[in-house]
Amino acid sequence: MISLTIYSRPGCHLCDEMKAIVQRVARSAPRAITIQEIDISADPDLEARYGVEIPVLLVDGKKAAKYRVTAEELTRILRDRSSGSGGSGGSRG
């Protein structure tokens, strides 16, 4: 199983875009995927850590993308993770 974590906050249009892409890719993935969305505005430590650098996507606990990820990039990241190559991919900024 692959674990995806999205750090975001309410009212963030980039966050909404990333969540939609993650949901779409996860539905078509051949492997089971869990998705956890974490609102950084509810935690002062996370707010200090991520601030305006959201959304951030972690795949199995490792940063995979910041701000934006395309469906193609995420599909490749998940494929690489499944095959054990552990490529970083997708991170911008």
C-alpha angles and dihedrals in degrees: 000000000000119000120213121191123189119195108203146133135229116274094027109132093194088053091052091050093050092047091053092050092046092050092048094048092044091054091056097040116115091219129063112265130191119205123202121185116200122195105216092195089071093059123055092203093053091043089055092045099047104019108159093346093098149168098046121180122205122192112201089342097309123110108253104165143004127200097350142018127177123222088246093052093048092047089053092047091051092045090051091048091049092050091050098244091117095207113183100219132152101043115136130183 
